[in-house]
Amino acid sequence: MNIVVFNGSPRIKDSYRVTNKILDIMKAKEQLDIEYIHLKQLEIKECIGCMLCFEKGEELCPLEDDVLKIKEKLVAADGIIFVSPVYACHVTGIMKKAVDRMSFMFHRPELVGKAAINIVTTGGGGQNPTQKYLKLTSCGWGCNLVGMLSVISPLYFEDSDYYNFKYSNKIDKQIGNLTDKFIDSIGYSKKPVPTFYDLFMFHGLKSKALMFKADYEFWQSRGWLKSCYYYETRLNPFKRLFGISMDYLINIIYKRFFYLH
Ligand SMILES: Cc1cc2nc3c(=O)[nH]c(=O)nc-3n(C[C@H](O)[C@H](O)[C@H](O)COP(=O)(O)O)c2cc1C
């Protein structure tokens, strides 16, 4: 199993320790290859907004740095752990900078079918908007998000003055459950039935193919332009109707306001 840790912590401490607990449980059960992408140790230049990656492809980005190497590692993964501490009620700056630079993956989701979990550590608050953003990112890039874990570091770690035994035990149980689910979904060949959120992302992201040539070619090459989801799946009538309605509305809006292929 090739597990990639996509880590946005500048100091690589609390969230790294929580992530390693998960990896230790996994190692006891599975043969693992672990690739740590510590964003702070890599060269990631700020996006200059030229839109070339959207219009023509990310390989034409004028900024030369480690972003394409990061993408290749994510694409090669069987499972991905998205990690960020809360900074000012959101993901860290380095995480946001990396996601900005990889925005083309919201247009051309290359991580479809990869199991993912999100880990957030916090001093006490801000975990909800941070998790929401990581969820948007992992699902928007095509991952099968298996679960999310938020940890209040001062209460969790035994070496903290604020350590709380009950809280720490509760989180350890959550870590165990989440890890089991993560392992199961990596080895599981049956693909999960998409939720409404997944369908919303799929149809919303598909709309980019109406605007950008590179996106159109990508979605067409995958056979996703006319499909109900990224893969064959049984959708109940409500979900089917939801998808058809979204496609219909998006087509009307795009025909009215944007150039159509
Ligand atoms: C610049 C900065 C901003 C932070 N902002 C918040 C915040 O808004 N809310 C919060 O509860 N904790 C905040 N924290 C605390 C961290 O989220 C917390 O210490 C976390 O466990 C750090 O994880 P790490 O060691 O993996 O970087 C902040 C810490 C720093 C350094």
The ligand as a Tripos MOL2 file, in Angstrom:
@<TRIPOS>MOLECULE
LIG
   31    33     1     0     0
SMALL
NO_CHARGES

@<TRIPOS>ATOM
      1 C1         -0.1000   31.0350   13.6360 C.3       1 LIG1
      2 C2         -0.9810   30.0690   14.3970 C.ar      1 LIG1
      3 C3         -2.3510   30.2220   14.3170 C.ar      1 LIG1
      4 C4         -3.1940   29.3810   15.0230 C.ar      1 LIG1
      5 N1         -4.5420   29.5730   14.9510 N.ar      1 LIG1
      6 C5         -5.3610   28.8110   15.6990 C.ar      1 LIG1
      7 C6         -6.7680   29.0350   15.6750 C.ar      1 LIG1
      8 O1         -7.2860   29.8820   14.9600 O.2       1 LIG1
      9 N2         -7.5380   28.2690   16.4690 N.ar      1 LIG1
     10 C7         -7.0230   27.3030   17.2800 C.ar      1 LIG1
     11 O2         -7.7690   26.6690   17.9950 O.2       1 LIG1
     12 N3         -5.6890   27.0210   17.2980 N.ar      1 LIG1
     13 C8         -4.8520   27.7560   16.5250 C.ar      1 LIG1
     14 N4         -3.4990   27.5020   16.5280 N.ar      1 LIG1
     15 C9         -2.9760   26.3440   17.2680 C.3       1 LIG1
     16 C10        -2.6480   25.1310   16.3580 C.3       1 LIG1
     17 O3         -3.7350   24.8170   15.5230 O.3       1 LIG1
     18 C11        -2.3210   23.8910   17.1830 C.3       1 LIG1
     19 O4         -1.2410   24.1990   18.0420 O.3       1 LIG1
     20 C12        -1.9820   22.6900   16.3490 C.3       1 LIG1
     21 O5         -2.0190   21.5470   17.1720 O.3       1 LIG1
     22 C13        -0.6110   22.7900   15.7040 C.3       1 LIG1
     23 O6         -0.3730   21.6180   14.9340 O.3       1 LIG1
     24 P1          1.1050   21.2930   14.3880 P.3       1 LIG1
     25 O7          1.9940   21.1190   15.5720 O.co2     1 LIG1
     26 O8          0.9470   20.0700   13.5880 O.co2     1 LIG1
     27 O9          1.5230   22.4610   13.5360 O.co2     1 LIG1
     28 C14        -2.6460   28.3360   15.8240 C.ar      1 LIG1
     29 C15        -1.2490   28.1700   15.8710 C.ar      1 LIG1
     30 C16        -0.4250   29.0290   15.1740 C.ar      1 LIG1
     31 C17         1.0750   28.8550   15.2590 C.3       1 LIG1
@<TRIPOS>BOND
     1     1     2 1
     2     2     3 ar
     3     2    30 ar
     4     3     4 ar
     5     4     5 ar
     6     4    28 ar
     7     5     6 ar
     8     6     7 ar
     9     6    13 1
    10     7     8 2
    11     7     9 ar
    12     9    10 ar
    13    10    11 2
    14    10    12 ar
    15    12    13 ar
    16    13    14 ar
    17    14    15 1
    18    14    28 ar
    19    15    16 1
    20    16    17 1
    21    16    18 1
    22    18    19 1
    23    18    20 1
    24    20    21 1
    25    20    22 1
    26    22    23 1
    27    23    24 1
    28    24    25 2
    29    24    26 1
    30    24    27 1
    31    28    29 ar
    32    29    30 ar
    33    30    31 1
@<TRIPOS>SUBSTRUCTURE
     1 LIG1         1 GROUP 0 **** ****
